[in-house]
Amino acid sequence: MTDDYDHDDEANGRTTAPQSDYTAGRVALGTVVAAAGLAVTFGVPLLLL
């Protein structure tokens, strides 16, 4: 079997590994998105009761 995969993705800035470095800004954005999702999921039904 031959290796036809181009391994230069990291050099091009493209990574998909979950252990890749991430910034505090990305963590903050994820927290905001999670909070908004929880607000919609639980807040809207509670308001409609």
PDB file of N, CA, C and O in Angstrom:
ATOM      1  N   MET A   1       0.859  -1.170   0.000  1.00  0.00           N
ATOM      2  CA  MET A   1       0.000   0.000   0.000  1.00  0.00           C
ATOM      3  C   MET A   1       0.907   1.235   0.000  1.00  0.00           C
ATOM      4  O   MET A   1       1.901   1.280   0.725  1.00  0.00           O
ATOM      5  N   THR A   2       0.567   2.215  -0.800  1.00  0.00           N
ATOM      6  CA  THR A   2       1.374   3.426  -0.884  1.00  0.00           C
ATOM      7  C   THR A   2       0.752   4.528  -0.043  1.00  0.00           C
ATOM      8  O   THR A   2      -0.450   4.529   0.221  1.00  0.00           O
ATOM      9  N   ASP A   3       1.589   5.458   0.370  1.00  0.00           N
ATOM     10  CA  ASP A   3       1.133   6.590   1.178  1.00  0.00           C
ATOM     11  C   ASP A   3       0.910   7.780   0.253  1.00  0.00           C
ATOM     12  O   ASP A   3       1.859   8.482  -0.100  1.00  0.00           O
ATOM     13  N   ASP A   4      -0.342   8.010  -0.141  1.00  0.00           N
ATOM     14  CA  ASP A   4      -0.667   9.099  -1.061  1.00  0.00           C
ATOM     15  C   ASP A   4      -1.097  10.374  -0.355  1.00  0.00           C
ATOM     16  O   ASP A   4      -1.533  11.323  -1.006  1.00  0.00           O
ATOM     17  N   TYR A   5      -0.983  10.409   0.943  1.00  0.00           N
ATOM     18  CA  TYR A   5      -1.444  11.541   1.726  1.00  0.00           C
ATOM     19  C   TYR A   5      -0.352  12.587   1.831  1.00  0.00           C
ATOM     20  O   TYR A   5       0.805  12.259   2.095  1.00  0.00           O
ATOM     21  N   ASP A   6      -0.713  13.851   1.625  1.00  0.00           N
ATOM     22  CA  ASP A   6       0.226  14.962   1.764  1.00  0.00           C
ATOM     23  C   ASP A   6       0.278  15.384   3.226  1.00  0.00           C
ATOM     24  O   ASP A   6      -0.738  15.790   3.790  1.00  0.00           O
ATOM     25  N   HIS A   7       1.434  15.293   3.836  1.00  0.00           N
ATOM     26  CA  HIS A   7       1.574  15.545   5.266  1.00  0.00           C
ATOM     27  C   HIS A   7       1.942  16.987   5.597  1.00  0.00           C
ATOM     28  O   HIS A   7       2.420  17.257   6.699  1.00  0.00           O
ATOM     29  N   ASP A   8       1.732  17.904   4.683  1.00  0.00           N
ATOM     30  CA  ASP A   8       2.099  19.304   4.914  1.00  0.00           C
ATOM     31  C   ASP A   8       0.948  20.135   5.443  1.00  0.00           C
ATOM     32  O   ASP A   8       1.011  21.363   5.374  1.00  0.00           O
ATOM     33  N   ASP A   9      -0.098  19.521   5.966  1.00  0.00           N
ATOM     34  CA  ASP A   9      -1.257  20.278   6.457  1.00  0.00           C
ATOM     35  C   ASP A   9      -0.889  21.203   7.608  1.00  0.00           C
ATOM     36  O   ASP A   9      -1.360  22.340   7.654  1.00  0.00           O
ATOM     37  N   GLU A  10      -0.055  20.740   8.543  1.00  0.00           N
ATOM     38  CA  GLU A  10       0.326  21.596   9.668  1.00  0.00           C
ATOM     39  C   GLU A  10       1.104  22.805   9.189  1.00  0.00           C
ATOM     40  O   GLU A  10       0.947  23.895   9.738  1.00  0.00           O
ATOM     41  N   ALA A  11       1.928  22.638   8.191  1.00  0.00           N
ATOM     42  CA  ALA A  11       2.690  23.757   7.639  1.00  0.00           C
ATOM     43  C   ALA A  11       1.762  24.778   6.997  1.00  0.00           C
ATOM     44  O   ALA A  11       2.090  25.963   6.933  1.00  0.00           O
ATOM     45  N   ASN A  12       0.607  24.328   6.523  1.00  0.00           N
ATOM     46  CA  ASN A  12      -0.365  25.221   5.897  1.00  0.00           C
ATOM     47  C   ASN A  12      -1.343  25.813   6.900  1.00  0.00           C
ATOM     48  O   ASN A  12      -2.244  26.554   6.506  1.00  0.00           O
ATOM     49  N   GLY A  13      -1.193  25.507   8.192  1.00  0.00           N
ATOM     50  CA  GLY A  13      -2.061  26.057   9.214  1.00  0.00           C
ATOM     51  C   GLY A  13      -3.324  25.253   9.430  1.00  0.00           C
ATOM     52  O   GLY A  13      -4.227  25.715  10.128  1.00  0.00           O
ATOM     53  N   ARG A  14      -3.419  24.072   8.861  1.00  0.00           N
ATOM     54  CA  ARG A  14      -4.628  23.259   8.980  1.00  0.00           C
ATOM     55  C   ARG A  14      -4.335  22.048   9.860  1.00  0.00           C
ATOM     56  O   ARG A  14      -3.532  21.190   9.494  1.00  0.00           O
ATOM     57  N   THR A  15      -4.976  21.983  10.999  1.00  0.00           N
ATOM     58  CA  THR A  15      -4.838  20.823  11.872  1.00  0.00           C
ATOM     59  C   THR A  15      -6.222  20.403  12.348  1.00  0.00           C
ATOM     60  O   THR A  15      -7.132  21.226  12.444  1.00  0.00           O
ATOM     61  N   THR A  16      -6.369  19.125  12.641  1.00  0.00           N
ATOM     62  CA  THR A  16      -7.645  18.613  13.127  1.00  0.00           C
ATOM     63  C   THR A  16      -7.497  17.836  14.426  1.00  0.00           C
ATOM     64  O   THR A  16      -8.483  17.307  14.939  1.00  0.00           O
ATOM     65  N   ALA A  17      -6.311  17.757  14.957  1.00  0.00           N
ATOM     66  CA  ALA A  17      -6.069  16.966  16.162  1.00  0.00           C
ATOM     67  C   ALA A  17      -6.677  17.648  17.385  1.00  0.00           C
ATOM     68  O   ALA A  17      -6.507  18.854  17.564  1.00  0.00           O
ATOM     69  N   PRO A  18      -7.380  16.897  18.224  1.00  0.00           N
ATOM     70  CA  PRO A  18      -7.987  17.506  19.408  1.00  0.00           C
ATOM     71  C   PRO A  18      -6.966  17.993  20.424  1.00  0.00           C
ATOM     72  O   PRO A  18      -7.295  18.817  21.277  1.00  0.00           O
ATOM     73  N   GLN A  19      -5.731  17.500  20.351  1.00  0.00           N
ATOM     74  CA  GLN A  19      -4.723  17.933  21.305  1.00  0.00           C
ATOM     75  C   GLN A  19      -3.940  19.156  20.816  1.00  0.00           C
ATOM     76  O   GLN A  19      -2.940  19.541  21.422  1.00  0.00           O
ATOM     77  N   SER A  20      -4.401  19.760  19.721  1.00  0.00           N
ATOM     78  CA  SER A  20      -3.744  20.954  19.207  1.00  0.00           C
ATOM     79  C   SER A  20      -3.870  22.101  20.201  1.00  0.00           C
ATOM     80  O   SER A  20      -4.821  22.158  20.980  1.00  0.00           O
ATOM     81  N   ASP A  21      -2.907  23.009  20.167  1.00  0.00           N
ATOM     82  CA  ASP A  21      -2.947  24.175  21.049  1.00  0.00           C
ATOM     83  C   ASP A  21      -4.161  25.035  20.724  1.00  0.00           C
ATOM     84  O   ASP A  21      -4.575  25.121  19.567  1.00  0.00           O
ATOM     85  N   TYR A  22      -4.723  25.662  21.727  1.00  0.00           N
ATOM     86  CA  TYR A  22      -5.824  26.592  21.541  1.00  0.00           C
ATOM     87  C   TYR A  22      -5.619  27.780  22.460  1.00  0.00           C
ATOM     88  O   TYR A  22      -4.962  27.677  23.496  1.00  0.00           O
ATOM     89  N   THR A  23      -6.190  28.910  22.067  1.00  0.00           N
ATOM     90  CA  THR A  23      -5.963  30.150  22.791  1.00  0.00           C
ATOM     91  C   THR A  23      -7.092  30.406  23.784  1.00  0.00           C
ATOM     92  O   THR A  23      -8.150  29.779  23.724  1.00  0.00           O
ATOM     93  N   ALA A  24      -6.846  31.336  24.691  1.00  0.00           N
ATOM     94  CA  ALA A  24      -7.870  31.727  25.663  1.00  0.00           C
ATOM     95  C   ALA A  24      -9.071  32.341  24.945  1.00  0.00           C
ATOM     96  O   ALA A  24     -10.203  32.204  25.409  1.00  0.00           O
ATOM     97  N   GLY A  25      -8.841  33.006  23.836  1.00  0.00           N
ATOM     98  CA  GLY A  25      -9.929  33.585  23.058  1.00  0.00           C
ATOM     99  C   GLY A  25     -10.864  32.517  22.511  1.00  0.00           C
ATOM    100  O   GLY A  25     -12.083  32.691  22.499  1.00  0.00           O
ATOM    101  N   ARG A  26     -10.284  31.414  22.059  1.00  0.00           N
ATOM    102  CA  ARG A  26     -11.115  30.306  21.561  1.00  0.00           C
ATOM    103  C   ARG A  26     -11.912  29.667  22.692  1.00  0.00           C
ATOM    104  O   ARG A  26     -13.063  29.274  22.502  1.00  0.00           O
ATOM    105  N   VAL A  27     -11.301  29.566  23.863  1.00  0.00           N
ATOM    106  CA  VAL A  27     -12.013  29.020  25.022  1.00  0.00           C
ATOM    107  C   VAL A  27     -13.171  29.940  25.399  1.00  0.00           C
ATOM    108  O   VAL A  27     -14.274  29.474  25.685  1.00  0.00           O
ATOM    109  N   ALA A  28     -12.916  31.239  25.398  1.00  0.00           N
ATOM    110  CA  ALA A  28     -13.968  32.209  25.727  1.00  0.00           C
ATOM    111  C   ALA A  28     -15.106  32.142  24.707  1.00  0.00           C
ATOM    112  O   ALA A  28     -16.277  32.178  25.083  1.00  0.00           O
ATOM    113  N   LEU A  29     -14.771  32.048  23.434  1.00  0.00           N
ATOM    114  CA  LEU A  29     -15.796  31.944  22.399  1.00  0.00           C
ATOM    115  C   LEU A  29     -16.625  30.675  22.586  1.00  0.00           C
ATOM    116  O   LEU A  29     -17.849  30.713  22.459  1.00  0.00           O
ATOM    117  N   GLY A  30     -15.980  29.568  22.882  1.00  0.00           N
ATOM    118  CA  GLY A  30     -16.697  28.325  23.128  1.00  0.00           C
ATOM    119  C   GLY A  30     -17.612  28.427  24.329  1.00  0.00           C
ATOM    120  O   GLY A  30     -18.716  27.883  24.321  1.00  0.00           O
ATOM    121  N   THR A  31     -17.160  29.119  25.364  1.00  0.00           N
ATOM    122  CA  THR A  31     -17.977  29.306  26.561  1.00  0.00           C
ATOM    123  C   THR A  31     -19.214  30.147  26.246  1.00  0.00           C
ATOM    124  O   THR A  31     -20.309  29.840  26.718  1.00  0.00           O
ATOM    125  N   VAL A  32     -19.046  31.194  25.460  1.00  0.00           N
ATOM    126  CA  VAL A  32     -20.173  32.048  25.076  1.00  0.00           C
ATOM    127  C   VAL A  32     -21.172  31.267  24.230  1.00  0.00           C
ATOM    128  O   VAL A  32     -22.381  31.373  24.434  1.00  0.00           O
ATOM    129  N   VAL A  33     -20.665  30.485  23.283  1.00  0.00           N
ATOM    130  CA  VAL A  33     -21.550  29.686  22.424  1.00  0.00           C
ATOM    131  C   VAL A  33     -22.300  28.656  23.263  1.00  0.00           C
ATOM    132  O   VAL A  33     -23.496  28.446  23.062  1.00  0.00           O
ATOM    133  N   ALA A  34     -21.605  28.009  24.205  1.00  0.00           N
ATOM    134  CA  ALA A  34     -22.257  27.024  25.076  1.00  0.00           C
ATOM    135  C   ALA A  34     -23.328  27.685  25.941  1.00  0.00           C
ATOM    136  O   ALA A  34     -24.419  27.139  26.105  1.00  0.00           O
ATOM    137  N   ALA A  35     -23.019  28.860  26.494  1.00  0.00           N
ATOM    138  CA  ALA A  35     -23.985  29.575  27.334  1.00  0.00           C
ATOM    139  C   ALA A  35     -25.217  29.985  26.517  1.00  0.00           C
ATOM    140  O   ALA A  35     -26.345  29.882  27.000  1.00  0.00           O
ATOM    141  N   ALA A  36     -25.004  30.444  25.296  1.00  0.00           N
ATOM    142  CA  ALA A  36     -26.132  30.819  24.440  1.00  0.00           C
ATOM    143  C   ALA A  36     -26.981  29.594  24.108  1.00  0.00           C
ATOM    144  O   ALA A  36     -28.209  29.672  24.108  1.00  0.00           O
ATOM    145  N   GLY A  37     -26.345  28.487  23.829  1.00  0.00           N
ATOM    146  CA  GLY A  37     -27.083  27.262  23.538  1.00  0.00           C
ATOM    147  C   GLY A  37     -27.892  26.789  24.732  1.00  0.00           C
ATOM    148  O   GLY A  37     -29.037  26.362  24.577  1.00  0.00           O
ATOM    149  N   LEU A  38     -27.310  26.859  25.920  1.00  0.00           N
ATOM    150  CA  LEU A  38     -28.040  26.476  27.128  1.00  0.00           C
ATOM    151  C   LEU A  38     -29.197  27.429  27.395  1.00  0.00           C
ATOM    152  O   LEU A  38     -30.269  27.003  27.823  1.00  0.00           O
ATOM    153  N   ALA A  39     -28.983  28.708  27.146  1.00  0.00           N
ATOM    154  CA  ALA A  39     -30.054  29.690  27.354  1.00  0.00           C
ATOM    155  C   ALA A  39     -31.225  29.416  26.429  1.00  0.00           C
ATOM    156  O   ALA A  39     -32.379  29.506  26.847  1.00  0.00           O
ATOM    157  N   VAL A  40     -30.943  29.086  25.184  1.00  0.00           N
ATOM    158  CA  VAL A  40     -32.013  28.781  24.240  1.00  0.00           C
ATOM    159  C   VAL A  40     -32.685  27.461  24.613  1.00  0.00           C
ATOM    160  O   VAL A  40     -33.911  27.350  24.580  1.00  0.00           O
ATOM    161  N   THR A  41     -31.882  26.470  24.965  1.00  0.00           N
ATOM    162  CA  THR A  41     -32.426  25.143  25.259  1.00  0.00           C
ATOM    163  C   THR A  41     -33.306  25.129  26.489  1.00  0.00           C
ATOM    164  O   THR A  41     -34.360  24.494  26.492  1.00  0.00           O
ATOM    165  N   PHE A  42     -32.883  25.828  27.541  1.00  0.00           N
ATOM    166  CA  PHE A  42     -33.630  25.779  28.799  1.00  0.00           C
ATOM    167  C   PHE A  42     -34.406  27.068  29.063  1.00  0.00           C
ATOM    168  O   PHE A  42     -35.474  27.021  29.673  1.00  0.00           O
ATOM    169  N   GLY A  43     -33.903  28.203  28.624  1.00  0.00           N
ATOM    170  CA  GLY A  43     -34.554  29.481  28.915  1.00  0.00           C
ATOM    171  C   GLY A  43     -35.853  29.673  28.188  1.00  0.00           C
ATOM    172  O   GLY A  43     -36.842  30.093  28.789  1.00  0.00           O
ATOM    173  N   VAL A  44     -35.876  29.376  26.906  1.00  0.00           N
ATOM    174  CA  VAL A  44     -37.097  29.569  26.120  1.00  0.00           C
ATOM    175  C   VAL A  44     -38.232  28.684  26.625  1.00  0.00           C
ATOM    176  O   VAL A  44     -39.338  29.187  26.822  1.00  0.00           O
ATOM    177  N   PRO A  45     -38.010  27.398  26.842  1.00  0.00           N
ATOM    178  CA  PRO A  45     -39.124  26.577  27.385  1.00  0.00           C
ATOM    179  C   PRO A  45     -39.603  27.049  28.762  1.00  0.00           C
ATOM    180  O   PRO A  45     -40.798  26.994  29.052  1.00  0.00           O
ATOM    181  N   LEU A  46     -38.692  27.505  29.598  1.00  0.00           N
ATOM    182  CA  LEU A  46     -39.087  27.996  30.919  1.00  0.00           C
ATOM    183  C   LEU A  46     -39.928  29.270  30.805  1.00  0.00           C
ATOM    184  O   LEU A  46     -40.851  29.476  31.593  1.00  0.00           O
ATOM    185  N   LEU A  47     -39.618  30.114  29.839  1.00  0.00           N
ATOM    186  CA  LEU A  47     -40.391  31.337  29.638  1.00  0.00           C
ATOM    187  C   LEU A  47     -41.794  31.029  29.120  1.00  0.00           C
ATOM    188  O   LEU A  47     -42.733  31.787  29.363  1.00  0.00           O
ATOM    189  N   LEU A  48     -41.931  29.924  28.412  1.00  0.00           N
ATOM    190  CA  LEU A  48     -43.219  29.574  27.830  1.00  0.00           C
ATOM    191  C   LEU A  48     -44.130  28.825  28.798  1.00  0.00           C
ATOM    192  O   LEU A  48     -45.285  28.559  28.464  1.00  0.00           O
ATOM    193  N   LEU A  49     -43.652  28.487  29.966  1.00  0.00           N
ATOM    194  CA  LEU A  49     -44.486  27.775  30.962  1.00  0.00           C
ATOM    195  C   LEU A  49     -45.491  28.700  31.596  1.00  0.00           C
ATOM    196  O   LEU A  49     -46.269  28.274  32.449  1.00  0.00           O
TER     197      LEU A  49
END
